[in-house]
Amino acid sequence: MVEPYEGVGFAIYSYNLMAEVYNDGRAEGKNLEQIASDIDANYPWDERSGWRYKQWLRARREFFEEHGLPGLQPRRSLKLGNELSVYR
């Protein structure tokens, strides 16, 4: 299991790992879909649950938005009128 360096949180560690995979992919001439797939395949911890996974997803959204990578789900709006039908 990979642990972040002392003083570096899971989100920062995840973001740095994604940047490394992204830079390697660009150097190899991969397209954005391949790079996005490589990033997802390089998740460093065993289970995709808990705090580490939440921080990975947070870093992933920011990284993918900044670099125009495909594969993000649209965010759900918090505006009124977009609630579940149960609350109407």
HTML snippet that shows the backbone in 3Dmol.js (N, CA, C, O; Angstrom):
<script src="https://3Dmol.org/build/3Dmol-min.js"></script>
<div id="view" style="width:600px;height:400px;position:relative"></div>
<script>
const pdb = `
ATOM      1  N   MET A   1       0.846  -1.176   0.000  1.00  0.00           N
ATOM      2  CA  MET A   1       0.000   0.000   0.000  1.00  0.00           C
ATOM      3  C   MET A   1       0.892   1.239   0.000  1.00  0.00           C
ATOM      4  O   MET A   1       1.893   1.299   0.713  1.00  0.00           O
ATOM      5  N   VAL A   2       0.521   2.201  -0.789  1.00  0.00           N
ATOM      6  CA  VAL A   2       1.305   3.423  -0.915  1.00  0.00           C
ATOM      7  C   VAL A   2       0.770   4.471   0.053  1.00  0.00           C
ATOM      8  O   VAL A   2      -0.437   4.702   0.126  1.00  0.00           O
ATOM      9  N   GLU A   3       1.646   5.082   0.771  1.00  0.00           N
ATOM     10  CA  GLU A   3       1.278   6.153   1.699  1.00  0.00           C
ATOM     11  C   GLU A   3       1.888   7.464   1.207  1.00  0.00           C
ATOM     12  O   GLU A   3       2.987   7.463   0.652  1.00  0.00           O
ATOM     13  N   PRO A   4       1.190   8.575   1.405  1.00  0.00           N
ATOM     14  CA  PRO A   4       1.776   9.860   1.007  1.00  0.00           C
ATOM     15  C   PRO A   4       2.970  10.207   1.878  1.00  0.00           C
ATOM     16  O   PRO A   4       3.130   9.689   2.983  1.00  0.00           O
ATOM     17  N   TYR A   5       3.797  11.086   1.360  1.00  0.00           N
ATOM     18  CA  TYR A   5       4.939  11.553   2.137  1.00  0.00           C
ATOM     19  C   TYR A   5       4.443  12.341   3.330  1.00  0.00           C
ATOM     20  O   TYR A   5       3.335  12.876   3.314  1.00  0.00           O
ATOM     21  N   GLU A   6       5.251  12.412   4.347  1.00  0.00           N
ATOM     22  CA  GLU A   6       4.878  13.158   5.545  1.00  0.00           C
ATOM     23  C   GLU A   6       4.529  14.601   5.199  1.00  0.00           C
ATOM     24  O   GLU A   6       5.290  15.285   4.514  1.00  0.00           O
ATOM     25  N   GLY A   7       3.382  15.056   5.674  1.00  0.00           N
ATOM     26  CA  GLY A   7       2.953  16.417   5.442  1.00  0.00           C
ATOM     27  C   GLY A   7       2.197  16.609   4.133  1.00  0.00           C
ATOM     28  O   GLY A   7       1.725  17.709   3.847  1.00  0.00           O
ATOM     29  N   VAL A   8       2.076  15.549   3.335  1.00  0.00           N
ATOM     30  CA  VAL A   8       1.354  15.640   2.067  1.00  0.00           C
ATOM     31  C   VAL A   8       0.093  14.787   2.185  1.00  0.00           C
ATOM     32  O   VAL A   8       0.170  13.596   2.487  1.00  0.00           O
ATOM     33  N   GLY A   9      -1.058  15.395   1.948  1.00  0.00           N
ATOM     34  CA  GLY A   9      -2.313  14.682   2.070  1.00  0.00           C
ATOM     35  C   GLY A   9      -2.582  13.774   0.882  1.00  0.00           C
ATOM     36  O   GLY A   9      -1.880  13.817  -0.128  1.00  0.00           O
ATOM     37  N   PHE A  10      -3.618  12.949   1.025  1.00  0.00           N
ATOM     38  CA  PHE A  10      -3.972  12.000  -0.018  1.00  0.00           C
ATOM     39  C   PHE A  10      -4.373  12.688  -1.322  1.00  0.00           C
ATOM     40  O   PHE A  10      -4.066  12.184  -2.403  1.00  0.00           O
ATOM     41  N   ALA A  11      -5.050  13.825  -1.236  1.00  0.00           N
ATOM     42  CA  ALA A  11      -5.466  14.529  -2.457  1.00  0.00           C
ATOM     43  C   ALA A  11      -4.250  15.044  -3.225  1.00  0.00           C
ATOM     44  O   ALA A  11      -4.193  14.925  -4.449  1.00  0.00           O
ATOM     45  N   ILE A  12      -3.300  15.604  -2.528  1.00  0.00           N
ATOM     46  CA  ILE A  12      -2.100  16.125  -3.181  1.00  0.00           C
ATOM     47  C   ILE A  12      -1.265  14.984  -3.749  1.00  0.00           C
ATOM     48  O   ILE A  12      -0.753  15.078  -4.864  1.00  0.00           O
ATOM     49  N   TYR A  13      -1.131  13.915  -2.986  1.00  0.00           N
ATOM     50  CA  TYR A  13      -0.408  12.746  -3.472  1.00  0.00           C
ATOM     51  C   TYR A  13      -1.072  12.217  -4.744  1.00  0.00           C
ATOM     52  O   TYR A  13      -0.392  11.898  -5.720  1.00  0.00           O
ATOM     53  N   SER A  14      -2.404  12.126  -4.726  1.00  0.00           N
ATOM     54  CA  SER A  14      -3.154  11.632  -5.883  1.00  0.00           C
ATOM     55  C   SER A  14      -2.957  12.538  -7.089  1.00  0.00           C
ATOM     56  O   SER A  14      -2.721  12.060  -8.199  1.00  0.00           O
ATOM     57  N   TYR A  15      -3.055  13.841  -6.873  1.00  0.00           N
ATOM     58  CA  TYR A  15      -2.896  14.797  -7.966  1.00  0.00           C
ATOM     59  C   TYR A  15      -1.504  14.690  -8.582  1.00  0.00           C
ATOM     60  O   TYR A  15      -1.362  14.712  -9.805  1.00  0.00           O
ATOM     61  N   ASN A  16      -0.482  14.573  -7.746  1.00  0.00           N
ATOM     62  CA  ASN A  16       0.892  14.447  -8.237  1.00  0.00           C
ATOM     63  C   ASN A  16       1.083  13.151  -9.020  1.00  0.00           C
ATOM     64  O   ASN A  16       1.785  13.136 -10.031  1.00  0.00           O
ATOM     65  N   LEU A  17       0.468  12.076  -8.566  1.00  0.00           N
ATOM     66  CA  LEU A  17       0.535  10.809  -9.281  1.00  0.00           C
ATOM     67  C   LEU A  17      -0.133  10.935 -10.653  1.00  0.00           C
ATOM     68  O   LEU A  17       0.392  10.442 -11.651  1.00  0.00           O
ATOM     69  N   MET A  18      -1.281  11.592 -10.697  1.00  0.00           N
ATOM     70  CA  MET A  18      -1.987  11.803 -11.965  1.00  0.00           C
ATOM     71  C   MET A  18      -1.138  12.644 -12.917  1.00  0.00           C
ATOM     72  O   MET A  18      -1.090  12.373 -14.117  1.00  0.00           O
ATOM     73  N   ALA A  19      -0.472  13.659 -12.382  1.00  0.00           N
ATOM     74  CA  ALA A  19       0.388  14.506 -13.215  1.00  0.00           C
ATOM     75  C   ALA A  19       1.536  13.697 -13.799  1.00  0.00           C
ATOM     76  O   ALA A  19       1.908  13.887 -14.957  1.00  0.00           O
ATOM     77  N   GLU A  20       2.092  12.804 -13.011  1.00  0.00           N
ATOM     78  CA  GLU A  20       3.186  11.963 -13.495  1.00  0.00           C
ATOM     79  C   GLU A  20       2.705  11.038 -14.623  1.00  0.00           C
ATOM     80  O   GLU A  20       3.376  10.899 -15.645  1.00  0.00           O
ATOM     81  N   VAL A  21       1.549  10.414 -14.431  1.00  0.00           N
ATOM     82  CA  VAL A  21       0.983   9.531 -15.459  1.00  0.00           C
ATOM     83  C   VAL A  21       0.637  10.332 -16.709  1.00  0.00           C
ATOM     84  O   VAL A  21       0.866   9.870 -17.827  1.00  0.00           O
ATOM     85  N   TYR A  22       0.087  11.525 -16.526  1.00  0.00           N
ATOM     86  CA  TYR A  22      -0.268  12.393 -17.649  1.00  0.00           C
ATOM     87  C   TYR A  22       0.980  12.772 -18.452  1.00  0.00           C
ATOM     88  O   TYR A  22       0.986  12.663 -19.678  1.00  0.00           O
ATOM     89  N   ASN A  23       2.019  13.210 -17.773  1.00  0.00           N
ATOM     90  CA  ASN A  23       3.254  13.616 -18.452  1.00  0.00           C
ATOM     91  C   ASN A  23       3.908  12.444 -19.184  1.00  0.00           C
ATOM     92  O   ASN A  23       4.414  12.605 -20.295  1.00  0.00           O
ATOM     93  N   ASP A  24       3.896  11.268 -18.559  1.00  0.00           N
ATOM     94  CA  ASP A  24       4.437  10.077 -19.223  1.00  0.00           C
ATOM     95  C   ASP A  24       3.625   9.746 -20.474  1.00  0.00           C
ATOM     96  O   ASP A  24       4.189   9.414 -21.516  1.00  0.00           O
ATOM     97  N   GLY A  25       2.305   9.837 -20.366  1.00  0.00           N
ATOM     98  CA  GLY A  25       1.438   9.551 -21.504  1.00  0.00           C
ATOM     99  C   GLY A  25       1.642  10.520 -22.651  1.00  0.00           C
ATOM    100  O   GLY A  25       1.663  10.115 -23.813  1.00  0.00           O
ATOM    101  N   ARG A  26       1.794  11.799 -22.335  1.00  0.00           N
ATOM    102  CA  ARG A  26       2.041  12.805 -23.377  1.00  0.00           C
ATOM    103  C   ARG A  26       3.386  12.554 -24.064  1.00  0.00           C
ATOM    104  O   ARG A  26       3.506  12.688 -25.281  1.00  0.00           O
ATOM    105  N   ALA A  27       4.387  12.189 -23.274  1.00  0.00           N
ATOM    106  CA  ALA A  27       5.708  11.907 -23.831  1.00  0.00           C
ATOM    107  C   ALA A  27       5.674  10.688 -24.751  1.00  0.00           C
ATOM    108  O   ALA A  27       6.433  10.615 -25.717  1.00  0.00           O
ATOM    109  N   GLU A  28       4.798   9.735 -24.452  1.00  0.00           N
ATOM    110  CA  GLU A  28       4.670   8.532 -25.275  1.00  0.00           C
ATOM    111  C   GLU A  28       3.729   8.737 -26.460  1.00  0.00           C
ATOM    112  O   GLU A  28       3.565   7.836 -27.283  1.00  0.00           O
ATOM    113  N   GLY A  29       3.114   9.906 -26.554  1.00  0.00           N
ATOM    114  CA  GLY A  29       2.224  10.210 -27.673  1.00  0.00           C
ATOM    115  C   GLY A  29       0.832   9.617 -27.544  1.00  0.00           C
ATOM    116  O   GLY A  29       0.147   9.428 -28.549  1.00  0.00           O
ATOM    117  N   LYS A  30       0.406   9.322 -26.330  1.00  0.00           N
ATOM    118  CA  LYS A  30      -0.924   8.761 -26.117  1.00  0.00           C
ATOM    119  C   LYS A  30      -1.978   9.853 -26.266  1.00  0.00           C
ATOM    120  O   LYS A  30      -1.701  11.033 -26.052  1.00  0.00           O
ATOM    121  N   ASN A  31      -3.203   9.439 -26.640  1.00  0.00           N
ATOM    122  CA  ASN A  31      -4.296  10.406 -26.727  1.00  0.00           C
ATOM    123  C   ASN A  31      -4.933  10.579 -25.341  1.00  0.00           C
ATOM    124  O   ASN A  31      -4.599   9.854 -24.403  1.00  0.00           O
ATOM    125  N   LEU A  32      -5.842  11.534 -25.224  1.00  0.00           N
ATOM    126  CA  LEU A  32      -6.421  11.864 -23.921  1.00  0.00           C
ATOM    127  C   LEU A  32      -7.224  10.715 -23.324  1.00  0.00           C
ATOM    128  O   LEU A  32      -7.230  10.537 -22.106  1.00  0.00           O
ATOM    129  N   GLU A  33      -7.903   9.929 -24.166  1.00  0.00           N
ATOM    130  CA  GLU A  33      -8.670   8.792 -23.667  1.00  0.00           C
ATOM    131  C   GLU A  33      -7.749   7.745 -23.041  1.00  0.00           C
ATOM    132  O   GLU A  33      -8.054   7.186 -21.988  1.00  0.00           O
ATOM    133  N   GLN A  34      -6.622   7.488 -23.699  1.00  0.00           N
ATOM    134  CA  GLN A  34      -5.658   6.522 -23.171  1.00  0.00           C
ATOM    135  C   GLN A  34      -5.040   7.014 -21.864  1.00  0.00           C
ATOM    136  O   GLN A  34      -4.840   6.236 -20.931  1.00  0.00           O
ATOM    137  N   ILE A  35      -4.742   8.293 -21.806  1.00  0.00           N
ATOM    138  CA  ILE A  35      -4.162   8.861 -20.586  1.00  0.00           C
ATOM    139  C   ILE A  35      -5.167   8.786 -19.442  1.00  0.00           C
ATOM    140  O   ILE A  35      -4.799   8.434 -18.321  1.00  0.00           O
ATOM    141  N   ALA A  36      -6.425   9.111 -19.707  1.00  0.00           N
ATOM    142  CA  ALA A  36      -7.465   9.035 -18.674  1.00  0.00           C
ATOM    143  C   ALA A  36      -7.599   7.607 -18.160  1.00  0.00           C
ATOM    144  O   ALA A  36      -7.750   7.390 -16.958  1.00  0.00           O
ATOM    145  N   SER A  37      -7.544   6.645 -19.054  1.00  0.00           N
ATOM    146  CA  SER A  37      -7.621   5.239 -18.671  1.00  0.00           C
ATOM    147  C   SER A  37      -6.408   4.837 -17.831  1.00  0.00           C
ATOM    148  O   SER A  37      -6.548   4.106 -16.850  1.00  0.00           O
ATOM    149  N   ASP A  38      -5.233   5.306 -18.208  1.00  0.00           N
ATOM    150  CA  ASP A  38      -4.019   5.016 -17.445  1.00  0.00           C
ATOM    151  C   ASP A  38      -4.087   5.608 -16.045  1.00  0.00           C
ATOM    152  O   ASP A  38      -3.650   4.977 -15.082  1.00  0.00           O
ATOM    153  N   ILE A  39      -4.625   6.800 -15.926  1.00  0.00           N
ATOM    154  CA  ILE A  39      -4.760   7.434 -14.616  1.00  0.00           C
ATOM    155  C   ILE A  39      -5.682   6.603 -13.736  1.00  0.00           C
ATOM    156  O   ILE A  39      -5.362   6.336 -12.577  1.00  0.00           O
ATOM    157  N   ASP A  40      -6.823   6.193 -14.279  1.00  0.00           N
ATOM    158  CA  ASP A  40      -7.758   5.387 -13.495  1.00  0.00           C
ATOM    159  C   ASP A  40      -7.141   4.043 -13.091  1.00  0.00           C
ATOM    160  O   ASP A  40      -7.408   3.534 -12.002  1.00  0.00           O
ATOM    161  N   ALA A  41      -6.322   3.477 -13.966  1.00  0.00           N
ATOM    162  CA  ALA A  41      -5.682   2.190 -13.679  1.00  0.00           C
ATOM    163  C   ALA A  41      -4.572   2.317 -12.641  1.00  0.00           C
ATOM    164  O   ALA A  41      -4.164   1.313 -12.057  1.00  0.00           O
ATOM    165  N   ASN A  42      -4.080   3.521 -12.401  1.00  0.00           N
ATOM    166  CA  ASN A  42      -2.988   3.734 -11.453  1.00  0.00           C
ATOM    167  C   ASN A  42      -3.464   4.152 -10.066  1.00  0.00           C
ATOM    168  O   ASN A  42      -2.695   4.736  -9.303  1.00  0.00           O
ATOM    169  N   TYR A  43      -4.715   3.863  -9.730  1.00  0.00           N
ATOM    170  CA  TYR A  43      -5.199   4.134  -8.373  1.00  0.00           C
ATOM    171  C   TYR A  43      -4.287   3.391  -7.394  1.00  0.00           C
ATOM    172  O   TYR A  43      -4.148   2.172  -7.497  1.00  0.00           O
ATOM    173  N   PRO A  44      -3.662   4.100  -6.443  1.00  0.00           N
ATOM    174  CA  PRO A  44      -2.588   3.495  -5.660  1.00  0.00           C
ATOM    175  C   PRO A  44      -3.005   2.659  -4.449  1.00  0.00           C
ATOM    176  O   PRO A  44      -2.160   1.977  -3.869  1.00  0.00           O
ATOM    177  N   TRP A  45      -4.257   2.688  -4.053  1.00  0.00           N
ATOM    178  CA  TRP A  45      -4.658   1.957  -2.860  1.00  0.00           C
ATOM    179  C   TRP A  45      -5.564   0.796  -3.235  1.00  0.00           C
ATOM    180  O   TRP A  45      -6.142   0.775  -4.322  1.00  0.00           O
ATOM    181  N   ASP A  46      -5.684  -0.160  -2.341  1.00  0.00           N
ATOM    182  CA  ASP A  46      -6.431  -1.382  -2.637  1.00  0.00           C
ATOM    183  C   ASP A  46      -7.931  -1.148  -2.813  1.00  0.00           C
ATOM    184  O   ASP A  46      -8.499  -1.490  -3.851  1.00  0.00           O
ATOM    185  N   GLU A  47      -8.555  -0.579  -1.822  1.00  0.00           N
ATOM    186  CA  GLU A  47     -10.008  -0.436  -1.839  1.00  0.00           C
ATOM    187  C   GLU A  47     -10.421   0.946  -2.337  1.00  0.00           C
ATOM    188  O   GLU A  47      -9.808   1.963  -2.012  1.00  0.00           O
ATOM    189  N   ARG A  48     -11.467   0.940  -3.124  1.00  0.00           N
ATOM    190  CA  ARG A  48     -12.016   2.211  -3.616  1.00  0.00           C
ATOM    191  C   ARG A  48     -13.190   2.606  -2.729  1.00  0.00           C
ATOM    192  O   ARG A  48     -14.349   2.620  -3.145  1.00  0.00           O
ATOM    193  N   SER A  49     -12.840   2.924  -1.496  1.00  0.00           N
ATOM    194  CA  SER A  49     -13.820   3.400  -0.526  1.00  0.00           C
ATOM    195  C   SER A  49     -13.078   4.153   0.561  1.00  0.00           C
ATOM    196  O   SER A  49     -11.860   4.033   0.697  1.00  0.00           O
ATOM    197  N   GLY A  50     -13.815   4.923   1.324  1.00  0.00           N
ATOM    198  CA  GLY A  50     -13.223   5.638   2.443  1.00  0.00           C
ATOM    199  C   GLY A  50     -12.594   6.972   2.053  1.00  0.00           C
ATOM    200  O   GLY A  50     -12.777   7.479   0.946  1.00  0.00           O
ATOM    201  N   TRP A  51     -11.848   7.513   3.005  1.00  0.00           N
ATOM    202  CA  TRP A  51     -11.280   8.851   2.864  1.00  0.00           C
ATOM    203  C   TRP A  51     -10.293   8.958   1.710  1.00  0.00           C
ATOM    204  O   TRP A  51     -10.307   9.938   0.964  1.00  0.00           O
ATOM    205  N   ARG A  52      -9.434   7.951   1.562  1.00  0.00           N
ATOM    206  CA  ARG A  52      -8.456   7.988   0.478  1.00  0.00           C
ATOM    207  C   ARG A  52      -9.146   8.066  -0.874  1.00  0.00           C
ATOM    208  O   ARG A  52      -8.739   8.840  -1.740  1.00  0.00           O
ATOM    209  N   TYR A  53     -10.183   7.271  -1.055  1.00  0.00           N
ATOM    210  CA  TYR A  53     -10.890   7.258  -2.337  1.00  0.00           C
ATOM    211  C   TYR A  53     -11.603   8.588  -2.589  1.00  0.00           C
ATOM    212  O   TYR A  53     -11.625   9.077  -3.718  1.00  0.00           O
ATOM    213  N   LYS A  54     -12.179   9.168  -1.549  1.00  0.00           N
ATOM    214  CA  LYS A  54     -12.832  10.470  -1.704  1.00  0.00           C
ATOM    215  C   LYS A  54     -11.825  11.537  -2.132  1.00  0.00           C
ATOM    216  O   LYS A  54     -12.122  12.388  -2.970  1.00  0.00           O
ATOM    217  N   GLN A  55     -10.648  11.475  -1.552  1.00  0.00           N
ATOM    218  CA  GLN A  55      -9.618  12.440  -1.917  1.00  0.00           C
ATOM    219  C   GLN A  55      -9.095  12.181  -3.328  1.00  0.00           C
ATOM    220  O   GLN A  55      -8.772  13.127  -4.047  1.00  0.00           O
ATOM    221  N   TRP A  56      -9.006  10.919  -3.732  1.00  0.00           N
ATOM    222  CA  TRP A  56      -8.628  10.564  -5.101  1.00  0.00           C
ATOM    223  C   TRP A  56      -9.646  11.157  -6.079  1.00  0.00           C
ATOM    224  O   TRP A  56      -9.270  11.768  -7.080  1.00  0.00           O
ATOM    225  N   LEU A  57     -10.932  10.974  -5.783  1.00  0.00           N
ATOM    226  CA  LEU A  57     -11.975  11.488  -6.669  1.00  0.00           C
ATOM    227  C   LEU A  57     -11.951  13.013  -6.733  1.00  0.00           C
ATOM    228  O   LEU A  57     -12.168  13.600  -7.793  1.00  0.00           O
ATOM    229  N   ARG A  58     -11.690  13.641  -5.608  1.00  0.00           N
ATOM    230  CA  ARG A  58     -11.590  15.107  -5.576  1.00  0.00           C
ATOM    231  C   ARG A  58     -10.432  15.578  -6.454  1.00  0.00           C
ATOM    232  O   ARG A  58     -10.587  16.504  -7.250  1.00  0.00           O
ATOM    233  N   ALA A  59      -9.290  14.947  -6.310  1.00  0.00           N
ATOM    234  CA  ALA A  59      -8.118  15.300  -7.118  1.00  0.00           C
ATOM    235  C   ALA A  59      -8.361  14.960  -8.585  1.00  0.00           C
ATOM    236  O   ALA A  59      -7.944  15.706  -9.470  1.00  0.00           O
ATOM    237  N   ARG A  60      -9.031  13.845  -8.849  1.00  0.00           N
ATOM    238  CA  ARG A  60      -9.305  13.423 -10.221  1.00  0.00           C
ATOM    239  C   ARG A  60     -10.184  14.440 -10.936  1.00  0.00           C
ATOM    240  O   ARG A  60      -9.906  14.810 -12.077  1.00  0.00           O
ATOM    241  N   ARG A  61     -11.242  14.893 -10.269  1.00  0.00           N
ATOM    242  CA  ARG A  61     -12.137  15.872 -10.903  1.00  0.00           C
ATOM    243  C   ARG A  61     -11.354  17.130 -11.257  1.00  0.00           C
ATOM    244  O   ARG A  61     -11.458  17.632 -12.376  1.00  0.00           O
ATOM    245  N   GLU A  62     -10.575  17.638 -10.313  1.00  0.00           N
ATOM    246  CA  GLU A  62      -9.804  18.858 -10.564  1.00  0.00           C
ATOM    247  C   GLU A  62      -8.790  18.643 -11.691  1.00  0.00           C
ATOM    248  O   GLU A  62      -8.647  19.487 -12.575  1.00  0.00           O
ATOM    249  N   PHE A  63      -8.093  17.513 -11.652  1.00  0.00           N
ATOM    250  CA  PHE A  63      -7.070  17.247 -12.660  1.00  0.00           C
ATOM    251  C   PHE A  63      -7.696  17.081 -14.041  1.00  0.00           C
ATOM    252  O   PHE A  63      -7.210  17.655 -15.015  1.00  0.00           O
ATOM    253  N   PHE A  64      -8.763  16.305 -14.130  1.00  0.00           N
ATOM    254  CA  PHE A  64      -9.414  16.069 -15.418  1.00  0.00           C
ATOM    255  C   PHE A  64      -9.991  17.361 -15.990  1.00  0.00           C
ATOM    256  O   PHE A  64      -9.906  17.588 -17.197  1.00  0.00           O
ATOM    257  N   GLU A  65     -10.575  18.212 -15.145  1.00  0.00           N
ATOM    258  CA  GLU A  65     -11.120  19.490 -15.621  1.00  0.00           C
ATOM    259  C   GLU A  65      -9.997  20.386 -16.140  1.00  0.00           C
ATOM    260  O   GLU A  65     -10.142  21.012 -17.189  1.00  0.00           O
ATOM    261  N   GLU A  66      -8.889  20.451 -15.420  1.00  0.00           N
ATOM    262  CA  GLU A  66      -7.778  21.320 -15.812  1.00  0.00           C
ATOM    263  C   GLU A  66      -7.110  20.872 -17.103  1.00  0.00           C
ATOM    264  O   GLU A  66      -6.619  21.701 -17.869  1.00  0.00           O
ATOM    265  N   HIS A  67      -7.086  19.568 -17.350  1.00  0.00           N
ATOM    266  CA  HIS A  67      -6.366  19.044 -18.502  1.00  0.00           C
ATOM    267  C   HIS A  67      -7.277  18.590 -19.638  1.00  0.00           C
ATOM    268  O   HIS A  67      -6.799  18.046 -20.633  1.00  0.00           O
ATOM    269  N   GLY A  68      -8.583  18.809 -19.498  1.00  0.00           N
ATOM    270  CA  GLY A  68      -9.533  18.472 -20.556  1.00  0.00           C
ATOM    271  C   GLY A  68      -9.624  16.987 -20.846  1.00  0.00           C
ATOM    272  O   GLY A  68      -9.839  16.586 -21.990  1.00  0.00           O
ATOM    273  N   LEU A  69      -9.461  16.170 -19.818  1.00  0.00           N
ATOM    274  CA  LEU A  69      -9.528  14.729 -20.003  1.00  0.00           C
ATOM    275  C   LEU A  69     -10.981  14.246 -19.992  1.00  0.00           C
ATOM    276  O   LEU A  69     -11.804  14.783 -19.251  1.00  0.00           O
ATOM    277  N   PRO A  70     -11.295  13.250 -20.796  1.00  0.00           N
ATOM    278  CA  PRO A  70     -12.666  12.728 -20.842  1.00  0.00           C
ATOM    279  C   PRO A  70     -12.937  11.795 -19.660  1.00  0.00           C
ATOM    280  O   PRO A  70     -12.011  11.280 -19.034  1.00  0.00           O
ATOM    281  N   GLY A  71     -14.218  11.589 -19.370  1.00  0.00           N
ATOM    282  CA  GLY A  71     -14.588  10.606 -18.363  1.00  0.00           C
ATOM    283  C   GLY A  71     -15.197  11.157 -17.099  1.00  0.00           C
ATOM    284  O   GLY A  71     -15.449  10.403 -16.159  1.00  0.00           O
ATOM    285  N   LEU A  72     -15.443  12.456 -17.049  1.00  0.00           N
ATOM    286  CA  LEU A  72     -16.076  13.017 -15.850  1.00  0.00           C
ATOM    287  C   LEU A  72     -17.588  12.937 -15.969  1.00  0.00           C
ATOM    288  O   LEU A  72     -18.158  13.206 -17.027  1.00  0.00           O
ATOM    289  N   GLN A  73     -18.223  12.567 -14.877  1.00  0.00           N
ATOM    290  CA  GLN A  73     -19.671  12.619 -14.815  1.00  0.00           C
ATOM    291  C   GLN A  73     -20.080  14.059 -14.517  1.00  0.00           C
ATOM    292  O   GLN A  73     -19.410  14.742 -13.742  1.00  0.00           O
ATOM    293  N   PRO A  74     -21.180  14.532 -15.127  1.00  0.00           N
ATOM    294  CA  PRO A  74     -21.608  15.906 -14.822  1.00  0.00           C
ATOM    295  C   PRO A  74     -21.988  16.035 -13.349  1.00  0.00           C
ATOM    296  O   PRO A  74     -22.502  15.103 -12.730  1.00  0.00           O
ATOM    297  N   ARG A  75     -21.722  17.201 -12.821  1.00  0.00           N
ATOM    298  CA  ARG A  75     -22.110  17.458 -11.430  1.00  0.00           C
ATOM    299  C   ARG A  75     -23.611  17.661 -11.353  1.00  0.00           C
ATOM    300  O   ARG A  75     -24.223  18.201 -12.274  1.00  0.00           O
ATOM    301  N   ARG A  76     -24.193  17.229 -10.257  1.00  0.00           N
ATOM    302  CA  ARG A  76     -25.624  17.449 -10.047  1.00  0.00           C
ATOM    303  C   ARG A  76     -25.821  18.866  -9.540  1.00  0.00           C
ATOM    304  O   ARG A  76     -25.095  19.337  -8.666  1.00  0.00           O
ATOM    305  N   SER A  77     -26.797  19.524 -10.093  1.00  0.00           N
ATOM    306  CA  SER A  77     -27.082  20.896  -9.694  1.00  0.00           C
ATOM    307  C   SER A  77     -27.744  20.924  -8.319  1.00  0.00           C
ATOM    308  O   SER A  77     -28.512  20.028  -7.967  1.00  0.00           O
ATOM    309  N   LEU A  78     -27.437  21.959  -7.555  1.00  0.00           N
ATOM    310  CA  LEU A  78     -28.057  22.145  -6.249  1.00  0.00           C
ATOM    311  C   LEU A  78     -29.160  23.201  -6.301  1.00  0.00           C
ATOM    312  O   LEU A  78     -29.698  23.600  -5.268  1.00  0.00           O
ATOM    313  N   LYS A  79     -29.491  23.648  -7.510  1.00  0.00           N
ATOM    314  CA  LYS A  79     -30.514  24.678  -7.661  1.00  0.00           C
ATOM    315  C   LYS A  79     -31.883  24.122  -7.299  1.00  0.00           C
ATOM    316  O   LYS A  79     -32.156  22.934  -7.470  1.00  0.00           O
ATOM    317  N   LEU A  80     -32.737  25.006  -6.795  1.00  0.00           N
ATOM    318  CA  LEU A  80     -34.107  24.601  -6.486  1.00  0.00           C
ATOM    319  C   LEU A  80     -34.794  24.156  -7.761  1.00  0.00           C
ATOM    320  O   LEU A  80     -34.532  24.693  -8.837  1.00  0.00           O
ATOM    321  N   GLY A  81     -35.671  23.177  -7.640  1.00  0.00           N
ATOM    322  CA  GLY A  81     -36.357  22.653  -8.804  1.00  0.00           C
ATOM    323  C   GLY A  81     -35.666  21.435  -9.368  1.00  0.00           C
ATOM    324  O   GLY A  81     -36.184  20.805 -10.290  1.00  0.00           O
ATOM    325  N   ASN A  82     -34.505  21.087  -8.833  1.00  0.00           N
ATOM    326  CA  ASN A  82     -33.767  19.937  -9.322  1.00  0.00           C
ATOM    327  C   ASN A  82     -33.698  18.848  -8.256  1.00  0.00           C
ATOM    328  O   ASN A  82     -32.849  17.959  -8.316  1.00  0.00           O
ATOM    329  N   GLU A  83     -34.606  18.928  -7.275  1.00  0.00           N
ATOM    330  CA  GLU A  83     -34.616  17.945  -6.195  1.00  0.00           C
ATOM    331  C   GLU A  83     -35.251  16.655  -6.682  1.00  0.00           C
ATOM    332  O   GLU A  83     -35.866  16.607  -7.747  1.00  0.00           O
ATOM    333  N   LEU A  84     -35.093  15.630  -5.896  1.00  0.00           N
ATOM    334  CA  LEU A  84     -35.755  14.378  -6.204  1.00  0.00           C
ATOM    335  C   LEU A  84     -37.265  14.558  -6.088  1.00  0.00           C
ATOM    336  O   LEU A  84     -37.727  15.404  -5.322  1.00  0.00           O
ATOM    337  N   SER A  85     -38.022  13.791  -6.822  1.00  0.00           N
ATOM    338  CA  SER A  85     -39.473  13.949  -6.832  1.00  0.00           C
ATOM    339  C   SER A  85     -40.092  13.660  -5.471  1.00  0.00           C
ATOM    340  O   SER A  85     -41.217  14.093  -5.221  1.00  0.00           O
ATOM    341  N   VAL A  86     -39.414  12.957  -4.592  1.00  0.00           N
ATOM    342  CA  VAL A  86     -39.928  12.638  -3.273  1.00  0.00           C
ATOM    343  C   VAL A  86     -40.173  13.895  -2.449  1.00  0.00           C
ATOM    344  O   VAL A  86     -41.063  13.909  -1.598  1.00  0.00           O
ATOM    345  N   TYR A  87     -39.407  14.938  -2.685  1.00  0.00           N
ATOM    346  CA  TYR A  87     -39.486  16.141  -1.879  1.00  0.00           C
ATOM    347  C   TYR A  87     -40.445  17.183  -2.435  1.00  0.00           C
ATOM    348  O   TYR A  87     -40.555  18.273  -1.873  1.00  0.00           O
ATOM    349  N   ARG A  88     -41.124  16.884  -3.495  1.00  0.00           N
ATOM    350  CA  ARG A  88     -42.050  17.865  -4.075  1.00  0.00           C
ATOM    351  C   ARG A  88     -43.415  17.787  -3.476  1.00  0.00           C
ATOM    352  O   ARG A  88     -44.302  18.549  -3.862  1.00  0.00           O
TER     353      ARG A  88
END
`;
const viewer = $3Dmol.createViewer("view");
viewer.addModel(pdb, "pdb");
viewer.setStyle({}, {cartoon: {color: "spectrum"}});
viewer.zoomTo();
viewer.render();
</script>
